[in-house]
Amino acid sequence: MDVLLTLPEAAKIMRVSRSKAQKMAKAGALPFRKLGATWVIPRSVLYRELGLELPREEKEAAIA
């Protein structure tokens, strides 16, 4: 099962400010979704969209 990242967590991975990540989410630049009042994105989707490779422990969990 994929981990949902909050906007601040995703911003840290993207190395941008929280406000920049929020602007990207609102603009639809990345497939964030609103869960109540919180913006979230699956970790694997964020990494794929950014062209990054999932950390090793994530890959192993996905296989198991």
Order of alpha helices (4+ residues) and beta strands (2+ residues): beta-alpha-alpha-beta-beta-alpha-alpha
